Every structure is written in structure tokens, then in C-alpha cells.
Amino acid sequence: MKKKTEEERKTVFDPKALYKIGYGLYIITSKEEDKSRARARYNGQIANAVMQVSAQPVIIAVGINKQNLTHQFITSSGHFAISVLEQETPFPLIQRFGFKSGRDIDKLAGVGYGWTAEQVPYITDHSLAYMAATTIGTADAGTHTLFLGEVTEASILKEGVPMTYDYYHRVLRRGVPSTAPTFQFTEEKKGVQSVDKYICTVCGYIYDPEAGDPENNIAPGTPFNELPDDWVCPVCGAGKDMFNKGI
């Protein structure tokens, strides 16, 4: 048996290998009772870390970032709903639930939704199915909490092809918010300064002056500081003030 060289024995870690893990794209919704106003508050977010882990009973695992308002609501109420998005889901809906905070806007305003038996909203716009679950356990996963929920309701809303994470990245060519479990900043090589490139701190999109942003009428060769004041990140819609110079 041939012995491995020292170079071959070095640990290899290519983050792109993680992209080969299959994911879907879902909207996770929950509620929190607002005792000061004698009513409940509602919120939702995009998630891809969703999977069935048991059949009897049916248990669903959902990974939610600890910084997110939805995490707070699930922790408080012990209930959540999962809406399965269709492949034709328009980006503005994904942007609303994936790149906006429920602390700043009402996520449900202007969006179609129904109610579970536990009075948790589920999204009906561009959803193929929904499931409602009651939390039965949690696991600490670093930046995220893994919520285990027993499914109490499940229904098909329409027929169609589910949105996959691969389709979202490869075909729609969109990014992910910084709180997503699959988020990775693009790192420049050490010792090489990229003074002209700017990175979106929300989704990781890199504005490259050499490429410009032709889809939004920004010609190749346009420096970042010459972009119009109303220009926004073509991936997540963040303003110029949310970009940092690449290092």
C-alpha cells in the first residue's frame, strides 16, 4: 500500500463541497403572544434547513438562526408552520421573507396566508403545501437552533415543482442572507488587495467594477463610487451603504 505524502495527509476543506447537499426553500412562520396588547404578533422567514427525521410520529427538524425574530417567536409559542415554495416563486417574495427583518416590517402585509389550528399563519402565495408543527425538543447548533416539531397538520395547496436551493442559486443566481446556515463570505486571496470590489454585508454579493451590473444598466468599468445613489444590490436589494470595500 502506497504511503501518503505529507501534502496528501493535509486536511482538505473545500466549502463548495457543501453546496452538493440537497435543500429545498421554505417559509417558516410562527407567532408570539403580545400580553401588553392582548394579541399575538406574527413573523416568517426563508429557510432551507428543513427535513423529516421520523415517521411515527412525523417529526420535522428546522434550523433557525438565533438572531432572527422567528427564532424568538418559535421559542416563545412552541408552534411553527412550514410553507413549501414552488419553483416559480418570484424573487420579491423570497426577498421579503429572506432579506427583510420582521422587526422593521410586517412580513404578512400584502401576502396571502391561512391559519393553522394553533393560529399560526402559513403562506398560500406560491406555496405547494404547508405543515404545522408543535415543538417537542431543541438542539444547540452554534449560530442556529435545531427545532424538532411534531407535525399536527399537513395539506397540499397546489400541484407543481418545489423550489430547490440548487435551482435558486444556479438558475436564479441569487444569494442568501448572512444569517443563513449556508452563508459564506467570499474571501480574497491573502496578500492581494481588491480595492475596487465591494461586498454586500447582507448577502455576500460582490460588485466588480470590471463586470458592472448590465442587468440594471450599469456598464462594465463603472467604479463603485460612481454608481447612482439609488442603486441597490441586484441580489438582495440592500442599498450602497450596506457594502464594504473588499480586502
C-alpha positions as CSV (number, residue, x, y, z in Angstrom):
1,M,0.0,0.0,0.0
2,K,1.4,3.3,-1.1
3,K,2.0,5.8,1.8
4,K,0.5,9.2,1.5
5,T,2.9,12.1,1.2
6,E,2.8,14.9,3.8
7,E,1.0,17.1,1.3
8,E,-1.7,14.4,0.8
9,R,-2.1,14.0,4.5
10,K,-3.2,17.6,5.0
11,T,-6.8,18.1,5.8
12,V,-8.8,19.3,2.9
13,F,-11.8,21.6,3.4
14,D,-13.5,22.9,0.3
15,P,-16.7,24.8,1.3
16,K,-18.0,24.2,-2.2
17,A,-18.5,20.6,-1.3
18,L,-21.3,21.7,1.0
19,Y,-23.2,23.0,-2.0
20,K,-23.8,19.4,-3.1
21,I,-26.1,18.8,-0.1
22,G,-29.7,18.9,-1.3
23,Y,-32.1,21.5,0.1
24,G,-35.5,23.0,-0.6
25,L,-36.7,26.5,0.0
26,Y,-39.4,27.2,2.6
27,I,-41.0,29.9,4.6
28,I,-41.1,29.2,8.3
29,T,-43.8,31.2,10.2
30,S,-44.6,31.5,13.9
31,K,-46.3,33.7,16.5
32,E,-45.7,35.3,19.8
33,E,-48.4,36.4,22.3
34,D,-48.1,40.1,23.0
35,K,-49.5,40.3,26.5
36,S,-49.2,44.1,26.7
37,R,-51.6,44.4,23.7
38,A,-53.6,41.3,24.4
39,R,-52.9,40.0,20.9
40,A,-50.4,37.9,19.0
41,R,-47.6,39.0,16.7
42,Y,-46.6,37.0,13.6
43,N,-43.5,36.6,11.6
44,G,-41.9,34.4,9.0
45,Q,-38.6,33.8,7.3
46,I,-37.0,31.9,4.5
47,A,-35.2,28.7,5.5
48,N,-33.5,25.8,3.7
49,A,-32.6,23.6,6.6
50,V,-35.8,21.6,6.8
51,M,-36.1,17.8,6.9
52,Q,-38.3,15.0,8.1
53,V,-36.5,12.9,10.7
54,S,-39.2,10.4,11.9
55,A,-42.3,8.7,10.6
56,Q,-44.2,7.6,13.7
57,P,-44.8,10.2,14.9
58,V,-44.0,12.5,12.0
59,I,-41.1,14.8,13.2
60,I,-39.7,17.7,11.3
61,A,-36.4,19.4,12.1
62,V,-36.0,23.1,11.2
63,G,-32.7,25.1,11.6
64,I,-33.3,28.8,12.6
65,N,-30.7,31.4,13.3
66,K,-30.7,32.6,16.9
67,Q,-30.6,36.3,15.8
68,N,-33.9,36.0,13.8
69,L,-37.2,37.2,15.1
70,T,-38.8,33.9,14.0
71,H,-36.4,32.1,16.4
72,Q,-37.8,34.2,19.3
73,F,-41.4,33.5,18.3
74,I,-40.9,29.7,18.0
75,T,-39.1,29.7,21.3
76,S,-42.0,31.6,22.9
77,S,-45.0,29.9,21.4
78,G,-43.7,26.4,20.7
79,H,-45.5,26.3,17.3
80,F,-44.5,26.9,13.7
81,A,-45.6,26.3,10.2
82,I,-43.7,25.4,7.0
83,S,-44.8,26.6,3.6
84,V,-43.2,24.7,0.6
85,L,-42.4,27.2,-2.1
86,E,-42.9,26.4,-5.8
87,Q,-40.1,26.8,-8.4
88,E,-41.9,29.8,-10.0
89,T,-41.8,31.8,-6.7
90,P,-40.9,35.4,-7.7
91,F,-37.8,36.8,-6.0
92,P,-39.7,39.7,-4.3
93,L,-41.5,37.2,-2.1
94,I,-38.2,35.5,-1.3
95,Q,-36.6,38.9,-0.7
96,R,-39.4,39.9,1.7
97,F,-39.1,36.9,3.9
98,G,-35.4,36.2,3.4
99,F,-33.7,39.7,3.4
100,K,-36.1,41.8,5.4
101,S,-36.5,41.8,9.2
102,G,-39.8,41.4,10.9
103,R,-38.5,44.0,13.4
104,D,-38.8,46.6,10.6
105,I,-41.8,45.5,8.5
106,D,-44.9,43.4,8.8
107,K,-43.9,40.3,6.7
108,L,-47.6,39.3,6.2
109,A,-48.8,42.6,4.8
110,G,-50.0,42.2,1.2
111,V,-49.2,38.4,1.2
112,G,-51.8,35.6,1.0
113,Y,-51.9,33.3,4.1
114,G,-54.1,30.9,6.0
115,W,-54.3,29.8,9.6
116,T,-53.3,26.6,11.4
117,A,-55.4,25.2,14.3
118,E,-52.9,26.9,16.6
119,Q,-53.5,30.2,14.9
120,V,-50.1,30.3,13.2
121,P,-50.2,31.8,9.7
122,Y,-48.9,29.8,6.7
123,I,-48.2,31.3,3.3
124,T,-50.5,30.5,0.5
125,D,-48.9,32.7,-2.2
126,H,-46.7,30.4,-4.4
127,S,-46.8,27.6,-1.9
128,L,-47.4,24.0,-2.9
129,A,-48.1,22.7,0.6
130,Y,-47.9,23.6,4.3
131,M,-47.3,21.7,7.5
132,A,-47.9,22.8,11.1
133,A,-45.8,21.6,14.0
134,T,-45.5,21.7,17.7
135,T,-42.0,21.9,19.2
136,I,-41.0,18.8,21.1
137,G,-37.3,19.5,21.5
138,T,-34.4,21.6,20.5
139,A,-30.7,21.2,19.9
140,D,-28.0,23.9,20.0
141,A,-26.3,24.2,16.7
142,G,-23.9,27.1,17.2
143,T,-25.4,30.1,15.4
144,H,-28.6,28.2,14.9
145,T,-31.1,26.2,17.0
146,L,-32.5,23.0,15.6
147,F,-36.2,22.8,16.4
148,L,-37.8,19.4,16.4
149,G,-41.5,19.6,15.8
150,E,-44.2,17.0,15.7
151,V,-46.4,17.6,12.6
152,T,-50.0,18.2,13.6
153,E,-51.3,19.3,10.2
154,A,-50.3,18.9,6.5
155,S,-52.0,19.8,3.3
156,I,-51.4,20.1,-0.4
157,L,-52.3,23.6,-1.6
158,K,-51.5,23.2,-5.3
159,E,-49.6,20.9,-7.7
160,G,-46.2,21.9,-9.0
161,V,-42.4,21.6,-8.8
162,P,-40.8,22.6,-5.4
163,M,-38.1,25.3,-5.4
164,T,-34.7,23.8,-4.7
165,Y,-31.7,25.5,-3.3
166,D,-29.7,24.4,-6.3
167,Y,-32.3,26.0,-8.7
168,Y,-32.3,29.2,-6.6
169,H,-28.5,29.5,-6.9
170,R,-27.8,28.0,-10.3
171,V,-30.8,29.3,-12.3
172,L,-32.0,32.4,-10.4
173,R,-28.4,33.2,-9.4
174,R,-29.4,34.7,-6.1
175,G,-27.6,35.0,-2.8
176,V,-28.5,34.2,0.8
177,P,-28.8,36.4,3.9
178,S,-25.9,36.5,6.3
179,T,-27.9,34.5,8.9
180,A,-28.5,31.6,6.6
181,P,-26.7,28.3,7.6
182,T,-25.1,28.1,4.2
183,F,-23.9,31.7,4.0
184,Q,-20.2,32.2,3.2
185,F,-18.4,35.4,2.6
186,T,-16.2,35.3,-0.5
187,E,-12.7,35.7,0.7
188,E,-10.0,37.4,-1.4
189,K,-6.6,35.7,-1.5
190,K,-4.2,36.8,1.2
191,G,-1.8,39.5,0.1
192,V,-4.0,40.6,-2.8
193,Q,-6.0,43.7,-2.3
194,S,-9.2,44.2,-4.2
195,V,-9.6,48.0,-3.7
196,D,-12.3,48.3,-6.3
197,K,-14.6,45.5,-5.4
198,Y,-17.3,46.0,-2.8
199,I,-19.1,43.2,-0.8
200,C,-22.7,43.3,0.3
201,T,-22.8,42.7,4.0
202,V,-26.3,41.3,3.8
203,C,-26.0,38.6,1.1
204,G,-22.3,38.4,0.2
205,Y,-22.7,39.7,-3.4
206,I,-19.6,41.2,-4.8
207,Y,-19.8,44.3,-7.0
208,D,-16.9,44.0,-9.5
209,P,-16.4,47.3,-11.5
210,E,-14.9,45.3,-14.4
211,A,-18.2,43.4,-14.8
212,G,-20.6,46.2,-13.8
213,D,-24.3,45.4,-13.4
214,P,-25.6,45.3,-17.0
215,E,-29.0,44.0,-15.9
216,N,-29.5,47.3,-14.1
217,N,-27.9,49.5,-16.8
218,I,-24.5,49.7,-15.0
219,A,-21.9,49.5,-17.7
220,P,-18.7,47.4,-17.2
221,G,-15.9,49.6,-15.9
222,T,-18.1,51.7,-13.6
223,P,-16.4,52.3,-10.2
224,F,-18.5,51.7,-7.1
225,N,-18.3,55.4,-6.1
226,E,-19.8,56.3,-9.4
227,L,-22.9,54.1,-9.0
228,P,-26.2,56.1,-8.8
229,D,-27.3,56.8,-5.2
230,D,-30.5,54.7,-5.7
231,W,-28.6,51.7,-7.0
232,V,-29.2,48.6,-4.9
233,C,-27.7,45.1,-4.6
234,P,-29.1,43.1,-7.5
235,V,-29.3,40.0,-5.3
236,C,-30.9,41.2,-2.0
237,G,-31.9,44.8,-2.7
238,A,-29.6,46.3,0.0
239,G,-28.5,49.9,-0.5
240,K,-25.0,51.1,-1.2
241,D,-24.5,51.9,2.5
242,M,-24.6,48.1,3.2
243,F,-21.4,47.5,1.1
244,N,-17.9,47.3,2.4
245,K,-14.7,47.6,0.3
246,G,-13.2,44.2,-0.4
247,I,-9.9,43.3,1.3
